Amino acid sequence: MKDNIHPNYVETKVTCGCGNTFMTRSTKPELKVDICNACHPFYTGRVKFVDTAGRIEKFKNKFAGKYGKKS
């Protein structure tokens, strides 16, 4: 292998949007993530919708009661 072409592998602090932090190793000293194992619905068993700009409510209002009914 060639010398001096590989990035440094350092201890990394990972910070989640929920406030959870943990240490791992990576080529970057700090990482920020949106969802981690402490707040992900698969691991917690709670349903959590990551909704930006009210898209779920917009969808429900747009299609509420218009489809699936026979006149």
N, C-alpha and C positions, 0 to 999 in steps of 0.2 A: 504494500500500500504506500501511496505517496504521503510524505509528511506535510503538515500544515495546510491541508485542504478540508479537514473535517471540522465542523463547528464544536464549540465547547459544550460538554454535557454537564449541566449544573443543577443544583437543587432548586426547585421551582415552587413558589407559593401560588396556589390556585384559589381565586376568590369568586364565589357565586353571587348572583343577584339577590339571593335570599339571605345572604350574610354568612353562609357557611364557608370556612376556609380549610384547606388541607395542603400538605406538602407532597410533592412527587419530584420526578426528575425530567428535565426537558432541555432543549437548547435555548430556551428563553427563561430569564429569571423570574418573571411574573406573568400569569395568565388570568383573564377575567372571562367567566362563562355565564350564560343565562340560566341554565338548569343543571343541577347536580343530583347526586344520589339522595340527598337529604330532602329535595323538593320535587323530584320527578314522580309523576303519578304511578308509574310502574312499580317503584320501590316503596312508596308511601301508602298506596291503596286509595288515595283521595283523587277525585277528579278535579283537575285544574286546567282551565282554558287559558291559553296565552293569547289574549285578544288585543290587537292593536287597532285603534280608531273605531271601536264598536262594531266590528264586522259581523259578529254573531248576531247582535241585536238587529242590525240592518237587514241581514238575511231573513231572520224570523219575521220581521215586519213586512218585508217585501212579499213573502210567500205564505203569510198567515191566512189560512182559510180559503185560499183561491184554488188550490189543487186538491184532487182526490174527492171532491164532492160532486154528486150528480145533480143537475138542475131539474 
